[in-house]
Amino acid sequence: MVFDRWSENTIRDLVTRMEEDRLPRNPTASAEDAVLGGSGNNRMRRVGAADSAPITHAGMKVYLLRTSTLVPRGGKFELGWKSPRGSSDAKRIDESTPVFAEMCPPGVIFEGIWREASAGDRQKLFAASNRYALAQLARHKQYAESCGLERLAANLSALEAKAAPVQDSGRPGACLLAIGWGSGMLSKISAPDPDDSNYRTILKQLPLYSRALQTGLPFPKTRRVVFEGGHPAHLPGWVLLEVF
């Protein structure tokens, strides 16, 4: 909902406040409250999801993930893979650092309880969630295509196809979400356009990101990628939430 309601003016106002005042601990709190409401009347309090019913570990699998990155070469960017700390990024996949994670395979269903004030609230929330998901997927696909990750790009297109009918059909009962540790930075920011100069001005004032921006590389330049059959194939964390 924050992503859906923020605008370029919101980001511009944030930049102005951060330039005029000392850097606050939570610079976006007031901007979030402006579109969602404060703690006493936050519109997100009108919906809630309970924990899922238990499932067994029998259907879970251990997946191999590696972190892709962009490496500058001759004025252009090439695909690289994150290597052990202290060494340069690797161009060969098998020289990069492997990560193993136990996850559910596609198609596993979790069931729980959904509570809401009205179906109208759900329809607005899910429509906003799908717009957010499609914005993320467009950037992920652009990244994959520019890096030559063809299988990953194809699977991202398949995810887009699942999101678009949900959005276009007007069904209030489903939305696509990116959740969890592997879903990356784009799933955790609300800026309408991460390439916007005002947004980057904000990041430059935060030590965690300022150094990365100084490189001049696209931001974010990394993705955690799930391998399938020895090839980079999926981004983790994408789920379809349906309410019946």
Secondary structure, DSSP 8 states (H G I E B T S, - for coil): -HHHH--HHHHHHHHHHHHHS---SSTTHHHHHHHH--TTT-GGGGEEE-------STT-EEEEEEEEEEEEETTEEEEEE--STTS--BSSGGGS--EEEEE--TT------EEES-HHHHHHHHHHHHHHHHHHHHHHHHHHHHHT-HHHHHHHHHHHHHHHHHHHT--TTEEEEE-SGGG-GGGS---S-TT-HHHHHHHHTSHHHHHHHHTT--SS--EEEEEETTEEEE-TTEEEEE--
